[in-house]
């Protein structure tokens, strides 16, 4: 069974790694994480706000929606 989660990604700089995120000038973005069995995959990304993500994914119930209300 597929489960969907909202995940926030922030830019960071570490010693051995880094991640640069830029959505409309912001250094964070919201993505859709799909978990099925023991596999996880980001299936959509690039949303500047949770509201934008929810508008695009209005046919899905997110398991962690309560964290973003």
SEFIZA-3560 file (N, C-alpha, C; in Angstrom, 3 decimals):
REM SEFIZA-3560
<numar><xx>0.840</xx><yy>-1.187</yy><zz>0.000</zz><atom>N</atom></numar>
<numar><xx>0.000</xx><yy>0.000</yy><zz>0.000</zz><atom>CA</atom></numar>
<numar><xx>0.887</xx><yy>1.253</yy><zz>0.000</zz><atom>C</atom></numar>
<numar><xx>0.578</xx><yy>2.172</yy><zz>-0.871</zz><atom>N</atom></numar>
<numar><xx>1.335</xx><yy>3.422</yy><zz>-0.960</zz><atom>CA</atom></numar>
<numar><xx>0.880</xx><yy>4.386</yy><zz>0.129</zz><atom>C</atom></numar>
<numar><xx>1.861</xx><yy>5.026</yy><zz>0.754</zz><atom>N</atom></numar>
<numar><xx>1.586</xx><yy>6.079</yy><zz>1.724</zz><atom>CA</atom></numar>
<numar><xx>2.329</xx><yy>7.325</yy><zz>1.265</zz><atom>C</atom></numar>
<numar><xx>1.691</xx><yy>8.471</yy><zz>1.445</zz><atom>N</atom></numar>
<numar><xx>2.267</xx><yy>9.733</yy><zz>1.013</zz><atom>CA</atom></numar>
<numar><xx>2.538</xx><yy>10.633</yy><zz>2.208</zz><atom>C</atom></numar>
<numar><xx>3.682</xx><yy>11.311</yy><zz>2.157</zz><atom>N</atom></numar>
<numar><xx>4.097</xx><yy>12.219</yy><zz>3.211</zz><atom>CA</atom></numar>
<numar><xx>4.575</xx><yy>13.525</yy><zz>2.595</zz><atom>C</atom></numar>
<numar><xx>4.401</xx><yy>14.616</yy><zz>3.332</zz><atom>N</atom></numar>
<numar><xx>4.971</xx><yy>15.909</yy><zz>2.965</zz><atom>CA</atom></numar>
<numar><xx>6.324</xx><yy>16.004</yy><zz>3.656</zz><atom>C</atom></numar>
<numar><xx>7.318</xx><yy>16.393</yy><zz>2.910</zz><atom>N</atom></numar>
<numar><xx>8.668</xx><yy>16.517</yy><zz>3.450</zz><atom>CA</atom></numar>
<numar><xx>9.204</xx><yy>17.896</yy><zz>3.094</zz><atom>C</atom></numar>
<numar><xx>9.791</xx><yy>18.570</yy><zz>4.071</zz><atom>N</atom></numar>
<numar><xx>10.403</xx><yy>19.872</yy><zz>3.814</zz><atom>CA</atom></numar>
<numar><xx>11.910</xx><yy>19.680</yy><zz>3.665</zz><atom>C</atom></numar>
<numar><xx>12.466</xx><yy>20.174</yy><zz>2.580</zz><atom>N</atom></numar>
<numar><xx>13.901</xx><yy>20.134</yy><zz>2.347</zz><atom>CA</atom></numar>
<numar><xx>14.468</xx><yy>21.541</yy><zz>2.498</zz><atom>C</atom></numar>
<numar><xx>15.529</xx><yy>21.645</yy><zz>3.282</zz><atom>N</atom></numar>
<numar><xx>16.214</xx><yy>22.919</yy><zz>3.480</zz><atom>CA</atom></numar>
<numar><xx>17.630</xx><yy>22.819</yy><zz>2.927</zz><atom>C</atom></numar>
<numar><xx>18.136</xx><yy>23.915</yy><zz>2.395</zz><atom>N</atom></numar>
<numar><xx>19.536</xx><yy>23.959</yy><zz>1.965</zz><atom>CA</atom></numar>
<numar><xx>20.436</xx><yy>23.787</yy><zz>3.182</zz><atom>C</atom></numar>
<numar><xx>21.585</xx><yy>23.142</yy><zz>2.968</zz><atom>N</atom></numar>
<numar><xx>22.566</xx><yy>23.041</yy><zz>4.039</zz><atom>CA</atom></numar>
<numar><xx>23.953</xx><yy>22.836</yy><zz>3.452</zz><atom>C</atom></numar>
<numar><xx>24.952</xx><yy>23.143</yy><zz>4.250</zz><atom>N</atom></numar>
<numar><xx>26.356</xx><yy>22.923</yy><zz>3.907</zz><atom>CA</atom></numar>
<numar><xx>26.969</xx><yy>22.093</yy><zz>5.017</zz><atom>C</atom></numar>
<numar><xx>27.466</xx><yy>20.912</yy><zz>4.703</zz><atom>N</atom></numar>
<numar><xx>28.120</xx><yy>20.066</yy><zz>5.683</zz><atom>CA</atom></numar>
<numar><xx>29.573</xx><yy>19.853</yy><zz>5.306</zz><atom>C</atom></numar>
<numar><xx>30.285</xx><yy>19.074</yy><zz>6.114</zz><atom>N</atom></numar>
<numar><xx>31.695</xx><yy>18.804</yy><zz>5.814</zz><atom>CA</atom></numar>
<numar><xx>31.854</xx><yy>17.990</yy><zz>4.544</zz><atom>C</atom></numar>
<numar><xx>31.049</xx><yy>16.945</yy><zz>4.414</zz><atom>N</atom></numar>
<numar><xx>31.212</xx><yy>16.072</yy><zz>3.259</zz><atom>CA</atom></numar>
<numar><xx>30.062</xx><yy>16.099</yy><zz>2.284</zz><atom>C</atom></numar>
<numar><xx>29.085</xx><yy>16.961</yy><zz>2.531</zz><atom>N</atom></numar>
<numar><xx>27.938</xx><yy>17.022</yy><zz>1.628</zz><atom>CA</atom></numar>
<numar><xx>27.273</xx><yy>18.380</yy><zz>1.725</zz><atom>C</atom></numar>
<numar><xx>26.425</xx><yy>18.651</yy><zz>0.753</zz><atom>N</atom></numar>
<numar><xx>25.638</xx><yy>19.878</yy><zz>0.778</zz><atom>CA</atom></numar>
<numar><xx>24.398</xx><yy>19.678</yy><zz>-0.077</zz><atom>C</atom></numar>
<numar><xx>23.415</xx><yy>20.521</yy><zz>0.148</zz><atom>N</atom></numar>
<numar><xx>22.197</xx><yy>20.508</yy><zz>-0.644</zz><atom>CA</atom></numar>
<numar><xx>21.804</xx><yy>21.951</yy><zz>-0.868</zz><atom>C</atom></numar>
<numar><xx>21.612</xx><yy>22.319</yy><zz>-2.117</zz><atom>N</atom></numar>
<numar><xx>21.166</xx><yy>23.659</yy><zz>-2.452</zz><atom>CA</atom></numar>
<numar><xx>19.743</xx><yy>23.584</yy><zz>-2.970</zz><atom>C</atom></numar>
<numar><xx>18.859</xx><yy>24.311</yy><zz>-2.323</zz><atom>N</atom></numar>
<numar><xx>17.445</xx><yy>24.351</yy><zz>-2.685</zz><atom>CA</atom></numar>
<numar><xx>17.103</xx><yy>25.795</yy><zz>-3.004</zz><atom>C</atom></numar>
<numar><xx>16.388</xx><yy>26.014</yy><zz>-4.102</zz><atom>N</atom></numar>
<numar><xx>15.964</xx><yy>27.360</yy><zz>-4.465</zz><atom>CA</atom></numar>
<numar><xx>14.621</xx><yy>27.291</yy><zz>-5.161</zz><atom>C</atom></numar>
<numar><xx>13.586</xx><yy>27.768</yy><zz>-4.473</zz><atom>N</atom></numar>
<numar><xx>12.254</xx><yy>27.841</yy><zz>-5.056</zz><atom>CA</atom></numar>
<numar><xx>11.749</xx><yy>29.256</yy><zz>-4.829</zz><atom>C</atom></numar>
<numar><xx>11.592</xx><yy>29.980</yy><zz>-5.883</zz><atom>N</atom></numar>
<numar><xx>11.120</xx><yy>31.366</yy><zz>-5.790</zz><atom>CA</atom></numar>
<numar><xx>11.957</xx><yy>32.188</yy><zz>-4.813</zz><atom>C</atom></numar>
<numar><xx>13.266</xx><yy>31.947</yy><zz>-4.791</zz><atom>N</atom></numar>
<numar><xx>14.158</xx><yy>32.704</yy><zz>-3.936</zz><atom>CA</atom></numar>
<numar><xx>14.283</xx><yy>32.187</yy><zz>-2.509</zz><atom>C</atom></numar>
<numar><xx>13.543</xx><yy>31.140</yy><zz>-2.163</zz><atom>N</atom></numar>
<numar><xx>13.603</xx><yy>30.566</yy><zz>-0.822</zz><atom>CA</atom></numar>
<numar><xx>14.602</xx><yy>29.412</yy><zz>-0.800</zz><atom>C</atom></numar>
<numar><xx>15.250</xx><yy>29.203</yy><zz>0.352</zz><atom>N</atom></numar>
<numar><xx>16.220</xx><yy>28.112</yy><zz>0.447</zz><atom>CA</atom></numar>
<numar><xx>15.609</xx><yy>26.846</yy><zz>1.064</zz><atom>C</atom></numar>
<numar><xx>14.271</xx><yy>26.708</yy><zz>0.922</zz><atom>N</atom></numar>
<numar><xx>13.597</xx><yy>25.479</yy><zz>1.316</zz><atom>CA</atom></numar>
<numar><xx>12.472</xx><yy>25.192</yy><zz>0.327</zz><atom>C</atom></numar>
<numar><xx>12.048</xx><yy>23.928</yy><zz>0.286</zz><atom>N</atom></numar>
<numar><xx>10.938</xx><yy>23.535</yy><zz>-0.574</zz><atom>CA</atom></numar>
<numar><xx>10.217</xx><yy>22.356</yy><zz>0.053</zz><atom>C</atom></numar>
<numar><xx>9.008</xx><yy>22.131</yy><zz>-0.406</zz><atom>N</atom></numar>
<numar><xx>8.210</xx><yy>20.994</yy><zz>0.034</zz><atom>CA</atom></numar>
<numar><xx>8.142</xx><yy>19.978</yy><zz>-1.093</zz><atom>C</atom></numar>
<numar><xx>8.219</xx><yy>18.696</yy><zz>-0.708</zz><atom>N</atom></numar>
<numar><xx>8.217</xx><yy>17.617</yy><zz>-1.679</zz><atom>CA</atom></numar>
<numar><xx>7.217</xx><yy>16.554</yy><zz>-1.235</zz><atom>C</atom></numar>
<numar><xx>6.848</xx><yy>15.681</yy><zz>-2.181</zz><atom>N</atom></numar>
<numar><xx>5.967</xx><yy>14.551</yy><zz>-1.898</zz><atom>CA</atom></numar>
<numar><xx>6.825</xx><yy>13.302</yy><zz>-1.807</zz><atom>C</atom></numar>
<numar><xx>6.760</xx><yy>12.648</yy><zz>-0.659</zz><atom>N</atom></numar>
<numar><xx>7.488</xx><yy>11.413</yy><zz>-0.418</zz><atom>CA</atom></numar>
<numar><xx>6.496</xx><yy>10.269</yy><zz>-0.457</zz><atom>C</atom></numar>
<numar><xx>6.790</xx><yy>9.255</yy><zz>-1.283</zz><atom>N</atom></numar>
<numar><xx>5.951</xx><yy>8.062</yy><zz>-1.390</zz><atom>CA</atom></numar>
<numar><xx>6.681</xx><yy>6.901</yy><zz>-0.739</zz><atom>C</atom></numar>
<numar><xx>6.006</xx><yy>6.220</yy><zz>0.170</zz><atom>N</atom></numar>
<numar><xx>6.570</xx><yy>5.032</yy><zz>0.801</zz><atom>CA</atom></numar>
<numar><xx>5.676</xx><yy>3.850</yy><zz>0.461</zz><atom>C</atom></numar>
<numar><xx>6.323</xx><yy>2.815</yy><zz>-0.063</zz><atom>N</atom></numar>
<numar><xx>5.602</xx><yy>1.587</yy><zz>-0.400</zz><atom>CA</atom></numar>
<numar><xx>6.468</xx><yy>0.415</yy><zz>0.050</zz><atom>C</atom></numar>
<numar><xx>5.975</xx><yy>-0.335</yy><zz>1.023</zz><atom>N</atom></numar>
<numar><xx>6.774</xx><yy>-1.420</yy><zz>1.580</zz><atom>CA</atom></numar>
<numar><xx>8.002</xx><yy>-0.850</yy><zz>2.266</zz><atom>C</atom></numar>
<numar><xx>9.175</xx><yy>-1.321</yy><zz>1.865</zz><atom>N</atom></numar>
<numar><xx>10.415</xx><yy>-0.831</yy><zz>2.470</zz><atom>CA</atom></numar>
<numar><xx>11.129</xx><yy>0.188</yy><zz>1.582</zz><atom>C</atom></numar>
<numar><xx>10.441</xx><yy>0.707</yy><zz>0.565</zz><atom>N</atom></numar>
<numar><xx>11.029</xx><yy>1.678</yy><zz>-0.358</zz><atom>CA</atom></numar>
<numar><xx>10.421</xx><yy>3.063</yy><zz>-0.158</zz><atom>C</atom></numar>
<numar><xx>11.267</xx><yy>4.073</yy><zz>-0.283</zz><atom>N</atom></numar>
<numar><xx>10.818</xx><yy>5.466</yy><zz>-0.210</zz><atom>CA</atom></numar>
<numar><xx>11.364</xx><yy>6.207</yy><zz>-1.417</zz><atom>C</atom></numar>
<numar><xx>10.540</xx><yy>7.085</yy><zz>-1.977</zz><atom>N</atom></numar>
<numar><xx>10.949</xx><yy>7.833</yy><zz>-3.170</zz><atom>CA</atom></numar>
<numar><xx>10.284</xx><yy>9.202</yy><zz>-3.162</zz><atom>C</atom></numar>
<numar><xx>11.058</xx><yy>10.234</yy><zz>-3.465</zz><atom>N</atom></numar>
<numar><xx>10.481</xx><yy>11.556</yy><zz>-3.685</zz><atom>CA</atom></numar>
<numar><xx>9.889</xx><yy>11.538</yy><zz>-5.092</zz><atom>C</atom></numar>
<numar><xx>8.570</xx><yy>11.732</yy><zz>-5.175</zz><atom>N</atom></numar>
<numar><xx>7.890</xx><yy>11.613</yy><zz>-6.469</zz><atom>CA</atom></numar>
<numar><xx>7.515</xx><yy>12.960</yy><zz>-7.086</zz><atom>C</atom></numar>
<numar><xx>7.613</xx><yy>14.036</yy><zz>-6.307</zz><atom>N</atom></numar>
<numar><xx>7.336</xx><yy>15.363</yy><zz>-6.848</zz><atom>CA</atom></numar>
<numar><xx>7.988</xx><yy>16.382</yy><zz>-5.920</zz><atom>C</atom></numar>
<numar><xx>8.492</xx><yy>17.470</yy><zz>-6.478</zz><atom>N</atom></numar>
<numar><xx>9.228</xx><yy>18.444</yy><zz>-5.682</zz><atom>CA</atom></numar>
<numar><xx>9.097</xx><yy>19.821</yy><zz>-6.279</zz><atom>C</atom></numar>
<numar><xx>9.553</xx><yy>20.810</yy><zz>-5.516</zz><atom>N</atom></numar>
<numar><xx>9.607</xx><yy>22.171</yy><zz>-6.036</zz><atom>CA</atom></numar>
<numar><xx>8.488</xx><yy>23.073</yy><zz>-5.577</zz><atom>C</atom></numar>
<numar><xx>7.787</xx><yy>22.711</yy><zz>-4.497</zz><atom>N</atom></numar>
<numar><xx>6.686</xx><yy>23.547</yy><zz>-4.022</zz><atom>CA</atom></numar>
<numar><xx>7.182</xx><yy>24.530</yy><zz>-2.963</zz><atom>C</atom></numar>
<numar><xx>6.916</xx><yy>25.811</yy><zz>-3.147</zz><atom>N</atom></numar>
<numar><xx>7.391</xx><yy>26.805</yy><zz>-2.185</zz><atom>CA</atom></numar>
<numar><xx>6.596</xx><yy>26.798</yy><zz>-0.876</zz><atom>C</atom></numar>
<numar><xx>5.348</xx><yy>26.323</yy><zz>-0.915</zz><atom>N</atom></numar>
<numar><xx>4.515</xx><yy>26.273</yy><zz>0.289</zz><atom>CA</atom></numar>
<numar><xx>3.751</xx><yy>24.954</yy><zz>0.342</zz><atom>C</atom></numar>
<numar><xx>3.304</xx><yy>24.598</yy><zz>1.534</zz><atom>N</atom></numar>
<numar><xx>2.468</xx><yy>23.411</yy><zz>1.700</zz><atom>CA</atom></numar>
<numar><xx>1.159</xx><yy>23.590</yy><zz>0.936</zz><atom>C</atom></numar>
<numar><xx>0.599</xx><yy>24.792</yy><zz>0.956</zz><atom>N</atom></numar>
<numar><xx>-0.656</xx><yy>25.048</yy><zz>0.238</zz><atom>CA</atom></numar>
<numar><xx>-0.510</xx><yy>24.780</yy><zz>-1.253</zz><atom>C</atom></numar>
<numar><xx>0.613</xx><yy>25.167</yy><zz>-1.842</zz><atom>N</atom></numar>
<numar><xx>0.846</xx><yy>24.892</yy><zz>-3.267</zz><atom>CA</atom></numar>
<numar><xx>0.908</xx><yy>23.390</yy><zz>-3.525</zz><atom>C</atom></numar>
<numar><xx>1.592</xx><yy>22.669</yy><zz>-2.644</zz><atom>N</atom></numar>
<numar><xx>1.689</xx><yy>21.216</yy><zz>-2.778</zz><atom>CA</atom></numar>
<numar><xx>0.305</xx><yy>20.573</yy><zz>-2.671</zz><atom>C</atom></numar>
<numar><xx>-0.462</xx><yy>20.990</yy><zz>-1.677</zz><atom>N</atom></numar>
<numar><xx>-1.794</xx><yy>20.411</yy><zz>-1.476</zz><atom>CA</atom></numar>
<numar><xx>-2.737</xx><yy>20.710</yy><zz>-2.636</zz><atom>C</atom></numar>
<numar><xx>-2.607</xx><yy>21.873</yy><zz>-3.241</zz><atom>N</atom></numar>
<numar><xx>-3.449</xx><yy>22.209</yy><zz>-4.392</zz><atom>CA</atom></numar>
<numar><xx>-3.150</xx><yy>21.287</yy><zz>-5.564</zz><atom>C</atom></numar>
<numar><xx>-1.882</xx><yy>20.944</yy><zz>-5.753</zz><atom>N</atom></numar>
<numar><xx>-1.494</xx><yy>20.069</yy><zz>-6.861</zz><atom>CA</atom></numar>
<numar><xx>-1.811</xx><yy>18.602</yy><zz>-6.572</zz><atom>C</atom></numar>
<numar><xx>-1.819</xx><yy>18.221</yy><zz>-5.309</zz><atom>N</atom></numar>
<numar><xx>-2.031</xx><yy>16.833</yy><zz>-4.896</zz><atom>CA</atom></numar>
<numar><xx>-3.340</xx><yy>16.701</yy><zz>-4.114</zz><atom>C</atom></numar>
<numar><xx>-4.410</xx><yy>17.300</yy><zz>-4.611</zz><atom>N</atom></numar>
<numar><xx>-5.677</xx><yy>17.313</yy><zz>-3.884</zz><atom>CA</atom></numar>
<numar><xx>-6.402</xx><yy>15.971</yy><zz>-3.858</zz><atom>C</atom></numar>
<numar><xx>-5.890</xx><yy>14.973</yy><zz>-4.581</zz><atom>N</atom></numar>
<numar><xx>-6.518</xx><yy>13.658</yy><zz>-4.619</zz><atom>CA</atom></numar>
<numar><xx>-5.820</xx><yy>12.649</yy><zz>-3.703</zz><atom>C</atom></numar>
<numar><xx>-4.879</xx><yy>13.110</yy><zz>-2.867</zz><atom>N</atom></numar>
<numar><xx>-4.073</xx><yy>12.235</yy><zz>-2.025</zz><atom>CA</atom></numar>
<numar><xx>-4.256</xx><yy>12.631</yy><zz>-0.559</zz><atom>C</atom></numar>
<numar><xx>-4.288</xx><yy>11.635</yy><zz>0.317</zz><atom>N</atom></numar>
<numar><xx>-4.293</xx><yy>11.884</yy><zz>1.755</zz><atom>CA</atom></numar>
<numar><xx>-2.871</xx><yy>11.706</yy><zz>2.267</zz><atom>C</atom></numar>
<numar><xx>-2.349</xx><yy>12.732</yy><zz>2.914</zz><atom>N</atom></numar>
<numar><xx>-0.990</xx><yy>12.691</yy><zz>3.436</zz><atom>CA</atom></numar>
<numar><xx>-1.006</xx><yy>12.203</yy><zz>4.880</zz><atom>C</atom></numar>
<numar><xx>-0.149</xx><yy>11.246</yy><zz>5.184</zz><atom>N</atom></numar>
<numar><xx>-0.077</xx><yy>10.629</yy><zz>6.491</zz><atom>CA</atom></numar>
<numar><xx>0.311</xx><yy>11.615</yy><zz>7.585</zz><atom>C</atom></numar>
<numar><xx>1.098</xx><yy>12.620</yy><zz>7.269</zz><atom>N</atom></numar>
<numar><xx>1.604</xx><yy>13.567</yy><zz>8.265</zz><atom>CA</atom></numar>
<numar><xx>1.017</xx><yy>14.964</yy><zz>8.108</zz><atom>C</atom></numar>
<numar><xx>-0.171</xx><yy>15.063</yy><zz>7.578</zz><atom>N</atom></numar>
<numar><xx>-0.796</xx><yy>16.369</yy><zz>7.333</zz><atom>CA</atom></numar>
<numar><xx>-0.899</xx><yy>17.193</yy><zz>8.617</zz><atom>C</atom></numar>
<numar><xx>-1.116</xx><yy>16.540</yy><zz>9.745</zz><atom>N</atom></numar>
<numar><xx>-1.266</xx><yy>17.243</yy><zz>11.012</zz><atom>CA</atom></numar>
<numar><xx>-0.049</xx><yy>18.056</yy><zz>11.401</zz><atom>C</atom></numar>
<numar><xx>1.123</xx><yy>17.678</yy><zz>10.915</zz><atom>N</atom></numar>
<numar><xx>2.354</xx><yy>18.408</yy><zz>11.223</zz><atom>CA</atom></numar>
<numar><xx>2.422</xx><yy>19.752</yy><zz>10.509</zz><atom>C</atom></numar>
<numar><xx>1.597</xx><yy>19.953</yy><zz>9.495</zz><atom>N</atom></numar>
<numar><xx>1.687</xx><yy>21.152</yy><zz>8.664</zz><atom>CA</atom></numar>
<numar><xx>0.452</xx><yy>22.041</yy><zz>8.765</zz><atom>C</atom></numar>
<numar><xx>-0.426</xx><yy>21.777</yy><zz>9.712</zz><atom>N</atom></numar>
<numar><xx>-1.617</xx><yy>22.615</yy><zz>9.873</zz><atom>CA</atom></numar>
<numar><xx>-1.413</xx><yy>23.638</yy><zz>10.940</zz><atom>C</atom></numar>
//
